[in-house]
């Protein structure tokens, strides 16, 4: 099965050495990688640059969240470094607008994180939100659009809403995707690759079902086979 560029494999492992080991094992079956907070602290920025230099696409899932001036400078620095195709920030109006300003004309795409896929309606109520998951996601999608962001991070079940509001060119990147042969792990709102893509996702993010498999390359190929059915 050929590589599917809509699949982003999450390199959520403790070290850069382990991450490079996965990249080598996955070979030409994967072209797009996510570097998150776990790797950020141990050399993830440099690895992102090296992945780009080798021709891979990189999703810098660093969820920037600070005052506008700080986010603007951080986004500018990340854009200038050239190590990311996608960059996440929290989907709050000031944060979104600052990231878009900081990115400037660089090709990195800004994605707003709406509601973490581990959260339920009950979790939001406990935090203090007056909205349920779907209503808060809708509000934040609209805020992303108003700020000029390029897309959103939403759960698989909210991908259709993001596609409807954002239109055909809006990036809808969905973590929490679990193939039928894998467990849900800590995802509260999971869905299969086929369901997610049919709902309107442009990209899906998958980690443990692939990276923790006995044969990660075979698992990625199996994921691509599922995705081809969408």
N, C-alpha and C positions, 0 to 999 in steps of 0.2 A: 504494500500500500504506500503510495507516494505521501510525502510530507504535506500537511495541511497548515497553511500559514495562519489560519484562524485559531489554532491551538497554541496557547501560551503555557509553557511548563514552568511551574513555580519551583525555584531552587531554594526551598526553605530548609536548609541544612546548616549545621553548626560552623562549617569552615569553607573557605574558598577552595581548599584542596578537594573536599568532598564534592563541591559544586562542579569543579572542572572534571572530576571523575565521572559525574553523571552526564555532563556534556559529551565526554568522549564515548561513553556507553550508548548514548542516544544517537550519536552519529548524525546521519543525514535524515533521520526520521523527524527531527524537530528543528525549526528555524527561528523560534521566538521564545525568549526566556524572561521570566520575572525574577528580579532581584528585590527582595523585601528587606524589612528592618533587621532580620536576623543576620543577614550577610553584610548589611550596611556598616555595622560596627567592626567588622573584621576584614575589610578590604573589598567590600562590594562595589564601591565607586570605581576603583581601578579595574575590577573584573568586568563591569559594565562597558568600560572603554575598550577593553580587550575583546569582548564579545562583538562589539560593533566593528572593530578592526578586522575581525575574522568573517564579517559578513552576516552576522546574526542580527535580529531585531531584539530590542531590549525594552522591557516594561519596568521602569523604576517606580516601584510601589512603595513610596516613602511618605505618603499621606501628610504633606506639609500642613501645619496648623499653628499659626502664630499671629501676631499683629501684622497688618498689611505691609508695612515697610520691610519687615523681616522676610516675609514670604516672597515679596517682590525681588529682593536681593538674592534669596536662595534660588528662586526659579531662574533668575538671570545667570547665576553661577552654574547651575546644572545645564542650562541651555548652551552656555559657552563651552562647557567641557565636552559636549558632543557625545555623551555616553548613554543617551536615552531617546527612544522613539515615543514613549508614553510616560507621563509623569502624573502621579495622583496628588491631589490636595483635598482637604475636607470641603464639602460642598456648603460653605457658608459665604454669603455675598461678598464680604470684604476680602476673604481669603481667595476666592475665585478670581475676583477682579485684579487683585495684586499679582497672582500667578500669571494671568494672561498678559498683564503689563510687563512683568519681568521676562517672560518668554520672548517677547518682541517678535521679530521676524524669523526666529529660529524654527526649524521643522518639528521640534518636539511638540507633541499633542498634550493638552491639559485635560485631565479627567477629574471630575468631581466625585468624591466618595459620598454616596447618599446615606445608606444605613448599612452597617456592618452585617454580613450574612449570618453571623452567629446570634443576632438579636431577634427577639420576638416582641409581640405587642406588650406582653407583661414586662419585659426588660425595659422597654421605652417608658412605660408608666412608672417603673421604679426609679428611672433616671430623672423623671420629671417632665417628660414631653406630654403635651395634650393630644398629640396625634398618634394614630396607630401606624404600623409600618408602611402600609400602602399610601396613606395620606401624606406622611412625612417624605417618602420617596418622591411622590408627585411634586410636592412643594420644592424639593431640592433639585429635581430635574429642571423645573421652570427657572430656578435661580441660576443653574448652570448655563442655560440658554441665554438668559438675560446678560450674563457676564461675558459671553463670548467664548466659553469653554468648548472644547472639541467633542466632548462626550462625557459619559458617566460610568461609574461602577455601580451596578445593581445586581441583586440576586436573580437567578434564572426565572423565577416566577414573576418578576417585575420587568423583564426585558420587553414584553409586548407594550407596556405602558411607555417605556423610554423610547421605543421605536415610533410609537404613534405620536408622541409629543415632539420628538427630535427630528423626525423626517428621515429620508433614505441615507443621507450622508453622515448622520450623527453616529459617533462611536458608542457602542453599547457593549461594555466589557463585563463579563459575568464570572465571578468566582462562585464557589459553592456548587460546581458542576461535578456530579458523581455518576460514572457509567453504571449500568444496571448490575454489573458484576462486582461493584465496590460498595463498601459501607459508607454511611453518611459522615463519619468522624464527628467533628464538632460543628458541622453546618446545620443551622436550624431550618433553613428553607432550601434544601437541595433539589436538583432536577437532573435528568439525564442529558447528555449532549444533544440528542435529537430534539427533545422537548425545548431545550434552551435556544437552539438555532432557529427552530420553527417559530419560537416566540419573538424573534427579531434580533437576537444577539449578533454582533459583528465578530466578537472574539470570545473564547471561553478560556478560563484559567483553571488548570488542574495540577495538583501537586502529588499528594501521597499515593493515589491509585497508580500513578506512573513511577514516581521516584522511589517508592518503597517496595515496588514489585521485585520479584526475583530476577526478572528480565525486563528492565525498564524500556528497552527499545521495542520489545514485543508488545508491552502494554500500551506504548504510544501508538504503535501500528493498529492495535485493536481499537483504541480511541478514535483514530482517523477513520477506520472502517465504519464505526458508529456514526461519526459526523457526516460521512458521505451519504448517509440515508436521509439527511434532513432536507 
